[in-house]
Structure formats: C-alpha cells, structure tokens
C-alpha cells in the first residue's frame, strides 16, 4: 500500500502559493500530460534550462498531470531553515553529491517510486545545460540505472521558456511581461531491450542516450528547430577548456622567460605559471 509522504496541509499551502506566483509571471502551455500515469511510481525525466524550472516543472506535473512532484534536492538547498522544513513536509529527497549519502538518496528515491508510488522528477543532465543553444546535454546514468532497477516507467518531459525568466547565471529574474513557458511530455521511454541484461556501463550509457534522445526530440518539436546531431558534452568541454588554459599559461610563461633580461627570474615565473 502506498505511503503518504507529504503533510496534506503544507502541500495545500505550498501548491496555492506556487500556483499564484507562476500564473502571475508565466503563460504556460502544456501538452502530453496524459502520458503521465495517473497513479503508481513514475520517473519524470526533464531537461534543465534554469534555476527557475523546478517550479515550472512542478507546476506542470501538479496541475497538468495531477501528480504531486517529488524532487531530489541538493543538500545545500536543504540547509536553508524554511526551505528544509517545507521540503521535508512535502516529501522531497535531500542528496549530498559526491558522498556516500548520494547512494542513500537514490535508495530513498527507489523507495518513493516502488513503495510509495510517487512521481519523482530528475534532471539527467545533473545541472543546467551549458549547450550554447540550450539544447539538452549528455547526461549521467543514474536515472537509467534507477529505471532499470525498479522497472517503473520513465516519462520524458521537455520545456522551453524559463531561460527568458531567469537565465542561468543571472541573479535577478525578469518577471514582466509574463513569459511563455511551453511543456511537452512524451510516452514512456521504451527501455524493453534492456530487460534482463546486466547493468553494465554500456547498457546504462545506451539507456541514458535513449532517454535524452526522447527529451531532445520533444524540445525540438516545441522549438520547431533541428537539434544538434551530437549532444553537447559538458565534461569534455570543461576538460578542453582546462587544457587550453594550461597551454595558455605555459605560453605566457615562455614569453616571459624569453622577454626578460633576467633569465632566472623569467624561468621562475614560467614554472609558477605552469604549476598554477
């Protein structure tokens, strides 16, 4: 029997506040809400555009699909007293990244999906997209692992418009005029080809690519544009940027050595730059 994870009165208050605020500053359009199961555990896999989209995704799920949104939330957010109390009272799942508690949080998400029949929202990318044109990036494999372990459906959800409300990196939102936010949910991702197979790195990578492919296709429909053939790889981009920075520092150090009258001093500067 499903367990009630949330405080009913806190849920009622929070939902009314969020609905009021979002109807005041956004003009949402929702398609495909019928693809979200009316009951039972379900993973909602969405792209990540802005720090504002947890609110808009929750709005779509609660009003459009009639399911209560459950998130895995960063531990830093959970340290804010009022937010922590509200999050706990509404069934949200705290997660400490890069620690053993991350495994615990995934286990709690599994319990929420299988025992409590919750609808749990995940951002497979792990962070807001850094793709220059805001297409979904390559993703981590945690969502695929959870789906294949639990057997619950994964409903892909794409959205577009939050970048106009609060672009990534911006400190202040642009509240007026009201921003159009478009949502589209697709049918559950077909992961049947992986049933009964060991959860190897290859299997998880392929399943993750299927999930992200469906999300990207939905966003392409919303935008009326063709997505890139190869998704933006944020990890690789960071590595390349770091390598370019190291090369630049080495070049600057070499120039300093060649251009100074004191070769020893220039050499020291070069070593210092290279080791930074």
N, C-alpha and C positions, 0 to 999 in steps of 0.2 A: 504493500500500500504506500502511495506517495506521501512523503512527509512535508508538512508546511514549513518552509524555510524562512518565511518573512513574517514580520509583525503587520497585521492587517491594517491597523490604524496609521502606522508610519507609512506603509505603502500607499494608502489613500491620500495622505497629506502630500507626500513627495510627488506622486503622479499628478496631482492637481497643480502644484507649483510649476513643475516642468512643462506641463501642457500649456499653462497660461503664458509662460515666458516664451516658449517656442512658437506658439501661434501668433504672438505679438511681433516676433522678429523674423520669422521664416514663412515661406509659402510652399509647404511640402506637397509633392505628388508621389503617390505610392502605387506600384504595380507588382503583381505576383504574390501578394500576401497570402493567397490561397495555397501557395506551395509550402507554407509553414504548417506543420501538423498541429491540429487543434489541441492535442494533448500528448503526453509522453516525452521522453528525453529527446532533445534535438540540438545539434551544434549549428549555430548561426555563424558562418564564416564570411567576414566582411572586409573590404578594403579600408585603408586608413588614410584619410586626407588631412585631418585637422584635429587639434585638441578639443574641438567642439563636437566632433561627430559621435562620441559616446552618447551624448544627449540626443542627437537626432536619430541614431540607430535605435536607442531605447524607445524613443517616441514612435518610430515606425513599427517596432515589434509589439509594443503595448497597445497602441491604438489601431494600427493597421492590421496586425495579425492576432491580436487579442491574447498575447502571451506575455508573461512577466519577464523582463530582461534580467539576466544574471551575468555579471562580468567577472573576469579575473582581474583584480586591480593591483597596481604596483604598491608595494609596501610603503613607499614614500607618501603616497596619497592617503593611505590608511593612518598615518601618523598625525594628521590634522584632526583635532578632537571632535568637532561637529561632524566632519565627513566620516570619520571612523564609526561614530555611533549610528549614523544614518545607513552607512554601508552594511554594517553588521545586522541592523534591523531589517534590511531589505534583501538579505541573503547573498550579498556579494562575497567573492572569494579573494582574500588577500594573497599576494605572491611576492616573494623576495627573489629577484632574479640573480642568477649566478651563485645560488646557495642550495643546500640540501632541502631547504624549505620549498624550493620550486617543485621538487618531486612531490612533497606533501600537498602542495596546492593543486597539482594535476590529479592527485588521488582524490582530493575533495571535489574537484570538478567531475571526476568519474562517478563519484557517489551521487552528486547532484543530478547527473544525467540518468544513471541507471536506477537508483533507489528513489529519488525524489521526483523524477520525471520533469526536470527543469529544462528551460531553453537557455543555453549558455552561449554567450557571444564571445567570439575570438577574433583577433586580428592576426591572421597567419604571418603577416609581414613582420610583426613584432614591434613596429614603430611606424610613424607617419612616412608615407612614401617620399623618397628623395629623387624619384624619376623627374627629370626636368619638365616633362609634360604631364606629370601627376598620374601616370598610369600605375597600376599595381606592380610591385617589385617581386623579385624572387622571395620565397618565404621559408620560414623554419618548418620543421617536420612534426612539431608537437601536435598540431590539430589532426594530421593524418594518423599519427600513432593512436591518439585518443579515439578517433572514429573507428579504426580497425580493431582496437581492443574492445570497445564497448558494443560495436555493431549499431550504434544509433545513427540516424541519417544526418548528413551534412547539407544544409541548405545554403547555397551561395547567395550573397547579397551584395549588390553594387550600389554606390551612391555617388552623387556629384553635386557640388554647390557649396559645401562647407568651406572650401578654400576662399570663397568670397566673403564669408562671415568672419573667419579667423584663420588667416594663412598660417602655415607652420612657421614658427619663429617670431610671429607678431605678438606683442604684449597686450594690445588692445583690440577688441573686436570691432568690426564695422557693422553696427546694428541697423542703420537705416540708409536707404529704404529696405524694406523686408527682402530677404534673399530667397530665391527659389532653390529648393533642395529636392532633387529627384532620387527616388529609390526604385530599385527593381530586384525582386527575388526570383530565383530560378528554381526548377525542380531539384530534388536532392541529387547530389553528385553520384554518378554511377561508379561505385568502387567494387563492384561484384567480382571483377577479375582478380582481386587481391585476397578474396576469401580463402582461408585455409593455408595461406602461404606464410612462411616465417617473416617476421618483421625486420628484414634486412635493410641496410641503408639504401639499397637500390629500390626496394619496394616502397619505402617511405618517401623517397625522392619522387618516384613516379606518381604516387597517390597525391602528394602535395602539388605537383605540377598540374594534375587534373583539376584539383580544387581551385587553384589560382587561375587556370585557364577558363573555367566557367565564370569566375568572378570578373575576369578581364573582358570576356565576351559580353557579359551583361552591361558593363560600363561602356563598352564600345557602342552598344545599342542606345544607351542613354545619350551619349555624346554625338552619335552619328558620325564617328570617325573610325579610322583603321588603327588598331593598336600596334605597337612595335612587334616585329617578328620574334625578337629575343627580349625577355623582360630585363629591366634594369637590375643589376646585381650590386646592392649597396655594399656588401662586404668586399667585393672585388674593387669597387670604386674607391673605398677607403684605403685599401692596400696600395692601389696605384697612386693615390694622392700622397700617401705617406712616403712611398718610394720616390716620387717626383720631388717632394720636399727635401728628402735626404740628398738627392742628387743636386738640387739647387744649393743646399748648404755646402756640399763638397766643392761645387764650382765656385761659390763665393769665397770659400777658404783658400782655394788655389789661386784665385785672383788676388786675394790679399797678400798671399805669400810672394807672388810674382811682382806685385806692385810696390812693395815696401822696401825701404833702404836697409831695414834690419831683417835679414832673412830668418834669424832665430825667432824674432817676435812674430813674423808672419807665419812661421811654421807652427808656433804655439796656437795662434789664432785659428789656423786651419784645423788643428787637432780638436780644439774646443768646439768648432762648428760641426765637425763631422760626428762628434760624440754626443751632441745635443739631441 
